[in-house]
Amino acid sequence: MTGEGSHDFARARRILKTDEFSSVFRLRPTQKSAHFVLYTRPSPLPHARLGIVAAKRFAPRAVTRNTIKRITRELFRTNEIQSVDCIVRLARPVNTKAGPATTAALKRLLRAELSRLLASQRPRRPAAAPPTP
């Protein structure tokens, strides 16, 4: 399996084990947004891996949690991300049981917020070398 540009979300691209999650959580958060925290750790693998934590206390409905996971996986698959282990954790309430589970506005908000977080993990392009005379 190749690392760059692959649009799948195979088992090799997921963080699954508790000790793998713990090793990334031990590090300080890389980025924070209004609702999410992104933890990263350099990976020895040639591709990035993703873990998602969406707690019930911050998104009480399963529909909302699944929407968050679906959007995160889609953005992870379609963006080129450097070789790191990433964990996206929901850190603040998104909605309550009283309101609707998901709306188009909520999905747009989540997509924009998550794309900004994951954009910070794109590979750095080397600076252009000055032209030689």
MARTI-935258 format. One record per atom (N, C-alpha, C): atom name; residue in one letter; residue number from 0; x, y, z. Coordinates in steps of 0.1 Angstrom, whole numbers, padded with zeros to 4 digits. Atoms other than C-alpha are relative to their C-alpha. Layout:
<nodes>
  atom  rest   nr     px     py     pz
    CA     A  NUM      X      Y      Z
...
</nodes>
This chain:
<nodes>
  atom  rest   nr     px     py     pz
     N     M    0   0008  -0012   0000
    CA     M    0   0000   0000   0000
     C     M    0   0009   0012   0000
     N     T    1  -0008  -0012   0001
    CA     T    1   0014   0034  -0009
     C     T    1  -0005   0010   0010
     N     G    2   0003  -0009  -0011
    CA     G    2   0014   0063   0015
     C     G    2  -0007   0013  -0006
     N     E    3   0005  -0013   0005
    CA     E    3   0008   0095  -0005
     C     E    3  -0011  -0002  -0010
     N     G    4   0010  -0001   0010
    CA     G    4  -0024   0102  -0023
     C     G    4  -0010  -0011   0000
     N     S    5   0009   0011   0000
    CA     S    5  -0043   0071  -0013
     C     S    5  -0013   0005   0006
     N     H    6   0013  -0005  -0005
    CA     H    6  -0080   0077  -0008
     C     H    6  -0008  -0010   0007
     N     D    7   0008   0010  -0007
    CA     D    7  -0089   0047   0012
     C     D    7   0002   0002   0015
     N     F    8  -0001  -0001  -0014
    CA     F    8  -0093   0043   0049
     C     F    8   0001  -0014   0006
     N     A    9  -0003   0014  -0004
    CA     A    9  -0079   0008   0054
     C     A    9   0004  -0001   0014
     N     R   10  -0003   0002  -0014
    CA     R   10  -0072  -0007   0087
     C     R   10   0014   0005   0004
     N     A   11  -0014  -0005  -0002
    CA     A   11  -0035   0003   0083
     C     A   11   0000   0015   0003
     N     R   12   0001  -0014  -0001
    CA     R   12  -0046   0039   0083
     C     R   12  -0007   0005   0012
     N     R   13   0008  -0004  -0012
    CA     R   13  -0065   0038   0116
     C     R   13   0009  -0003   0012
     N     I   14  -0005   0003  -0013
    CA     I   14  -0053   0040   0152
     C     I   14  -0010  -0007   0007
     N     L   15   0010   0009  -0006
    CA     L   15  -0070   0011   0169
     C     L   15   0002  -0003   0014
     N     K   16  -0003   0006  -0013
    CA     K   16  -0053   0000   0200
     C     K   16   0001   0011   0010
     N     T   17   0000  -0010  -0011
    CA     T   17  -0055   0017   0234
     C     T   17   0014   0006   0002
     N     D   18  -0014  -0005  -0003
    CA     D   18  -0017   0019   0238
     C     D   18   0004   0010  -0011
     N     E   19  -0003  -0010   0010
    CA     E   19  -0015   0037   0204
     C     E   19  -0006   0013   0002
     N     F   20   0007  -0012  -0004
    CA     F   20  -0041   0062   0215
     C     F   20   0007   0007   0011
     N     S   21  -0007  -0006  -0012
    CA     S   21  -0023   0067   0248
     C     S   21   0013   0006  -0004
     N     S   22  -0013  -0006   0003
    CA     S   22   0011   0073   0232
     C     S   22  -0002   0013  -0007
     N     V   23   0002  -0013   0007
    CA     V   23  -0004   0101   0211
     C     V   23  -0006   0010   0010
     N     F   24   0006  -0009  -0010
    CA     F   24  -0025   0116   0240
     C     F   24   0011   0005   0010
     N     R   25  -0010  -0004  -0009
    CA     R   25   0007   0118   0261
     C     R   25   0006   0013  -0004
     N     L   26  -0006  -0012   0005
    CA     L   26   0019   0146   0239
     C     L   26  -0010   0012   0001
     N     R   27   0009  -0011   0000
    CA     R   27   0005   0181   0240
     C     R   27  -0008   0002  -0012
     N     P   28   0008  -0002   0012
    CA     P   28  -0023   0191   0217
     C     P   28   0007   0009  -0011
     N     T   29  -0006  -0008   0011
    CA     T   29  -0011   0204   0183
     C     T   29  -0008   0012  -0003
     N     Q   30   0009  -0011   0004
    CA     Q   30  -0041   0225   0174
     C     Q   30  -0013  -0001   0008
     N     K   31   0013   0000  -0006
    CA     K   31  -0073   0235   0190
     C     K   31  -0009   0009  -0008
     N     S   32   0010  -0008   0007
    CA     S   32  -0105   0248   0175
     C     S   32  -0012   0002   0010
     N     A   33   0011  -0003  -0009
    CA     A   33  -0139   0258   0189
     C     A   33  -0006  -0013   0006
     N     H   34   0005   0013  -0005
    CA     H   34  -0150   0221   0193
     C     H   34   0009  -0011   0001
     N     F   35  -0009   0012   0001
    CA     F   35  -0120   0199   0186
     C     F   35   0014   0003   0005
     N     V   36  -0014   0000  -0003
    CA     V   36  -0085   0192   0197
     C     V   36   0007  -0010  -0008
     N     L   37  -0008   0009   0009
    CA     L   37  -0059   0177   0174
     C     L   37   0013  -0004   0007
     N     Y   38  -0013   0005  -0005
    CA     Y   38  -0031   0155   0188
     C     Y   38   0008  -0006  -0011
     N     T   39  -0009   0007   0010
    CA     T   39  -0002   0144   0166
     C     T   39   0013  -0005   0006
     N     R   40  -0013   0006  -0004
    CA     R   40   0029   0123   0169
     C     R   40   0006  -0004  -0013
     N     P   41  -0007   0005   0012
    CA     P   41   0055   0116   0142
     C     P   41  -0001  -0015  -0001
     N     S   42   0002   0014   0002
    CA     S   42   0050   0082   0127
     C     S   42   0011  -0006  -0008
     N     P   43  -0011   0007   0008
    CA     P   43   0076   0057   0115
     C     P   43  -0006  -0005  -0013
     N     L   44   0006   0006   0012
    CA     L   44   0051   0045   0089
     C     L   44   0000   0010  -0012
     N     P   45  -0001  -0009   0012
    CA     P   45   0051   0060   0053
     C     P   45  -0013   0007  -0002
     N     H   46   0013  -0006   0002
    CA     H   46   0015   0071   0057
     C     H   46  -0006   0005   0014
     N     A   47   0006  -0005  -0012
    CA     A   47  -0006   0090   0082
     C     A   47  -0011  -0009   0005
     N     R   48   0011   0008  -0006
    CA     R   48  -0030   0073   0106
     C     R   48  -0009   0009   0008
     N     L   49   0010  -0008  -0006
    CA     L   49  -0062   0086   0122
     C     L   49  -0007  -0007   0011
     N     G   50   0008   0005  -0011
    CA     G   50  -0080   0081   0155
     C     G   50  -0010   0011   0003
     N     I   51   0010  -0010  -0003
    CA     I   51  -0113   0098   0164
     C     I   51  -0006  -0003   0013
     N     V   52   0006   0002  -0013
    CA     V   52  -0127   0103   0199
     C     V   52  -0012   0010   0000
     N     A   53   0012  -0009  -0001
    CA     A   53  -0163   0117   0201
     C     A   53  -0008  -0005   0012
     N     A   54   0006   0004  -0012
    CA     A   54  -0176   0114   0236
     C     A   54  -0015   0003   0000
     N     K   55   0015  -0001  -0001
    CA     K   55  -0213   0109   0244
     C     K   55  -0004   0013   0008
     N     R   56   0004  -0012  -0008
    CA     R   56  -0212   0138   0269
     C     R   56   0001   0013  -0008
     N     F   57  -0001  -0012   0009
    CA     F   57  -0203   0163   0241
     C     F   57  -0009  -0001  -0012
     N     A   58   0010   0002   0012
    CA     A   58  -0226   0148   0214
     C     A   58  -0009  -0011   0005
     N     P   59   0008   0010  -0006
    CA     P   59  -0254   0130   0232
     C     P   59  -0007  -0010  -0010
     N     R   60   0006   0009   0010
    CA     R   60  -0269   0115   0200
     C     R   60   0010  -0007  -0009
     N     A   61  -0009   0009   0008
    CA     A   61  -0253   0087   0181
     C     A   61   0001   0006  -0014
     N     V   62   0000  -0006   0014
    CA     V   62  -0263   0104   0148
     C     V   62   0010   0011  -0001
     N     T   63  -0009  -0011   0000
    CA     T   63  -0243   0134   0157
     C     T   63   0015  -0005   0001
     N     R   64  -0014   0006  -0001
    CA     R   64  -0212   0114   0168
     C     R   64   0004  -0007  -0013
     N     N   65  -0003   0007   0013
    CA     N   65  -0214   0093   0136
     C     N   65   0003   0010  -0011
     N     T   66  -0003  -0011   0010
    CA     T   66  -0216   0125   0115
     C     T   66   0013   0006   0001
     N     I   67  -0014  -0006  -0003
    CA     I   67  -0185   0139   0132
     C     I   67   0010  -0010  -0006
     N     K   68  -0010   0010   0004
    CA     K   68  -0166   0106   0125
     C     K   68   0000  -0001  -0015
     N     R   69   0000   0001   0015
    CA     R   69  -0178   0104   0089
     C     R   69   0007   0012  -0007
     N     I   70  -0006  -0012   0006
    CA     I   70  -0168   0140   0081
     C     I   70   0015   0000   0002
     N     T   71  -0014   0001  -0003
    CA     T   71  -0134   0135   0098
     C     T   71   0007  -0010  -0009
     N     R   72  -0006   0011   0009
    CA     R   72  -0127   0103   0079
     C     R   72   0001   0005  -0015
     N     E   73   0000  -0005   0014
    CA     E   73  -0137   0119   0046
     C     E   73   0011   0010  -0003
     N     L   74  -0011  -0010   0002
    CA     L   74  -0114   0149   0051
     C     L   74   0014  -0006   0001
     N     F   75  -0013   0007  -0001
    CA     F   75  -0086   0127   0062
     C     F   75   0004  -0007  -0012
     N     R   76  -0003   0008   0013
    CA     R   76  -0089   0105   0031
     C     R   76   0003   0009  -0011
     N     T   77  -0001  -0008   0011
    CA     T   77  -0091   0134   0007
     C     T   77   0011   0010   0001
     N     N   78  -0011  -0009  -0001
    CA     N   78  -0064   0156   0021
     C     N   78   0013  -0007   0001
     N     E   79  -0013   0006  -0001
    CA     E   79  -0027   0149   0017
     C     E   79   0006   0004   0013
     N     I   80  -0005  -0002  -0013
    CA     I   80  -0013   0146   0052
     C     I   80   0013  -0006   0002
     N     Q   81  -0014   0006  -0002
    CA     Q   81   0023   0141   0063
     C     Q   81  -0001  -0012   0009
     N     S   82   0000   0013  -0007
    CA     S   82   0033   0109   0080
     C     S   82   0000   0002   0015
     N     V   83   0002  -0002  -0014
    CA     V   83   0019   0114   0115
     C     V   83  -0012  -0008   0005
     N     D   84   0012   0006  -0006
    CA     D   84  -0005   0097   0139
     C     D   84  -0008   0012   0005
     N     C   85   0008  -0011  -0004
    CA     C   85  -0034   0121   0143
     C     C   85  -0012  -0006   0008
     N     I   86   0012   0003  -0007
    CA     I   86  -0062   0119   0169
     C     I   86  -0008   0013   0001
     N     V   87   0009  -0012  -0001
    CA     V   87  -0091   0143   0166
     C     V   87  -0010  -0004   0011
     N     R   88   0009   0002  -0012
    CA     R   88  -0110   0146   0199
     C     R   88  -0010   0011   0001
     N     L   89   0010  -0009  -0003
    CA     L   89  -0143   0163   0204
     C     L   89   0002   0005   0014
     N     A   90  -0004  -0006  -0013
    CA     A   90  -0136   0187   0233
     C     A   90  -0011   0008   0006
     N     R   91   0011  -0008  -0005
    CA     R   91  -0168   0208   0236
     C     R   91  -0013  -0005  -0005
     N     P   92   0013   0004   0005
    CA     P   92  -0205   0202   0232
     C     P   92  -0003   0006  -0013
     N     V   93   0004  -0005   0013
    CA     V   93  -0218   0204   0197
     C     V   93  -0014   0003  -0001
     N     N   94   0014  -0003  -0001
    CA     N   94  -0255   0202   0204
     C     N   94  -0006  -0008   0012
     N     T   95   0007   0007  -0012
    CA     T   95  -0280   0189   0230
     C     T   95  -0010  -0009  -0005
     N     K   96   0011   0009   0004
    CA     K   96  -0307   0163   0230
     C     K   96  -0012   0008  -0004
     N     A   97   0012  -0008   0003
    CA     A   97  -0333   0191   0228
     C     A   97  -0001   0004  -0014
     N     G   98   0000  -0005   0014
    CA     G   98  -0322   0203   0194
     C     G   98   0000  -0011  -0010
     N     P   99  -0001   0011   0010
    CA     P   99  -0320   0184   0161
     C     P   99   0013  -0006   0001
     N     A  100  -0012   0008   0000
    CA     A  100  -0294   0157   0158
     C     A  100   0011   0006  -0009
     N     T  101  -0009  -0006   0009
    CA     T  101  -0278   0171   0127
     C     T  101  -0008   0010  -0009
     N     T  102   0006  -0009   0009
    CA     T  102  -0285   0200   0104
     C     T  102   0010   0003  -0011
     N     A  103  -0009  -0004   0010
    CA     A  103  -0270   0213   0072
     C     A  103   0010   0010   0005
     N     A  104  -0009  -0010  -0006
    CA     A  104  -0256   0242   0091
     C     A  104   0011  -0006   0009
     N     L  105  -0009   0006  -0009
    CA     L  105  -0240   0220   0117
     C     L  105   0011  -0008  -0008
     N     K  106  -0010   0007   0009
    CA     K  106  -0224   0198   0090
     C     K  106   0010   0009  -0006
     N     R  107  -0009  -0010   0006
    CA     R  107  -0210   0229   0073
     C     R  107   0010   0005   0010
     N     L  108  -0009  -0005  -0011
    CA     L  108  -0196   0242   0106
     C     L  108   0011  -0011   0003
     N     L  109  -0009   0011  -0003
    CA     L  109  -0180   0208   0114
     C     L  109   0010  -0002  -0011
     N     R  110  -0009   0002   0011
    CA     R  110  -0165   0204   0080
     C     R  110   0010   0011  -0001
     N     A  111  -0009  -0012   0001
    CA     A  111  -0150   0239   0080
     C     A  111   0010  -0001   0011
     N     E  112  -0008   0001  -0012
    CA     E  112  -0136   0234   0115
     C     E  112   0011  -0011  -0001
     N     L  113  -0009   0011   0002
    CA     L  113  -0121   0200   0108
     C     L  113   0009   0001  -0011
     N     S  114  -0009  -0002   0011
    CA     S  114  -0107   0210   0075
     C     S  114   0012   0009   0003
     N     R  115  -0010  -0009  -0004
    CA     R  115  -0088   0238   0091
     C     R  115   0010  -0007   0009
     N     L  116  -0009   0008  -0008
    CA     L  116  -0074   0214   0117
     C     L  116   0009  -0009  -0008
     N     L  117  -0008   0009   0008
    CA     L  117  -0063   0188   0092
     C     L  117   0009   0007  -0010
     N     A  118  -0008  -0007   0010
    CA     A  118  -0049   0214   0068
     C     A  118   0013   0004   0007
     N     S  119  -0012  -0003  -0007
    CA     S  119  -0023   0222   0095
     C     S  119   0010  -0012  -0001
     N     Q  120  -0009   0012   0000
    CA     Q  120  -0009   0187   0090
     C     Q  120   0004  -0004  -0015
     N     R  121  -0004   0003   0014
    CA     R  121  -0003   0189   0052
     C     R  121   0016   0001   0000
     N     P  122  -0014  -0001   0001
    CA     P  122   0033   0183   0042
     C     P  122   0005   0014  -0004
     N     R  123  -0006  -0013   0003
    CA     R  123   0055   0214   0041
     C     R  123   0007  -0001  -0014
     N     R  124  -0007  -0001   0013
    CA     R  124   0067   0223   0006
     C     R  124   0013   0007   0002
     N     P  125  -0013  -0006  -0002
    CA     P  125   0104   0231   0005
     C     P  125  -0001   0014  -0007
     N     A  126  -0001  -0014   0006
    CA     A  126   0111   0268  -0002
     C     A  126   0007  -0001  -0013
     N     A  127  -0006   0000   0013
    CA     A  127   0120   0276  -0037
     C     A  127   0015   0004   0001
     N     A  128  -0015  -0004  -0001
    CA     A  128   0158   0277  -0042
     C     A  128   0002   0012  -0009
     N     P  129  -0003  -0011   0008
    CA     P  129   0172   0309  -0055
     C     P  129   0006  -0004  -0013
     N     P  130  -0005   0004   0013
    CA     P  130   0180   0308  -0092
     C     P  130   0016   0002   0000
     N     T  131  -0015  -0001   0001
    CA     T  131   0217   0301  -0099
     C     T  131   0004   0007  -0013
     N     P  132  -0004  -0008   0012
    CA     P  132   0235   0325  -0123
     C     P  132   0007  -0008  -0010
</nodes>
